[in-house]
Amino acid sequence: REMGFLVERRKWKKREDTRATVDALYSAAEFLYRDGRGEDALELLKKALKEDATYVPAAALMGRILREMGRFKEALQVHSKVKQGVAKSSVLGTEVA
């Protein structure tokens, strides 16, 4: 019973660390985007989505940047991947537009 608690605690800690990493990558990408450095922002957003494929804010910003660059097919692919990931995850109430 105690062993199960420790395993769950480790899983929770890993999810928490992953979320912190993804949040930091997203924040940095937002800054780069506002600074006019879309390509650099895309690289950070790719890393964020690699860590957590269901992180909707990163996908939304990535889609926006790609659309502004005229890369519509890539933008649709990003949104489709995130939709699939959210559907498979246990997160309820999340919607990708």
Buried (B, 14 or more C-beta within 10 A) or exposed (E): EEEEEEEEEEEEEEEEEEEEBBBEBBEBBBEBBEEEBBEBBBBBBBBBBEBBBBBBBBBBBBBBBBEEEEBEEBBEEBBEBBBEBBEEEEEEEEEBE
